[in-house]
């Protein structure tokens, strides 16, 4: 977030050209942002799935032991 704000601060000289940039490059910028979002979402989803399934058997055994103690 800080990097984005710093980039916006550095690009203030482009402010008068905002309508021109939107009309000429708006679709390309939108497609780039959508592709970036999808790739980041897929990467985070993949990593979180791999991390959450790590040592699943050991976690399940631990949970079963806790449930057995609670019911006993």
Secondary structure, DSSP 4 states (H G I P E B T S, - for coil): -HHHHHHHHHTGGGGGGHHHHHHHHHHHHHHHHHHHHHHHHHHHHHHHHHHHTTTHHHHHHHHHHHHHHHH-
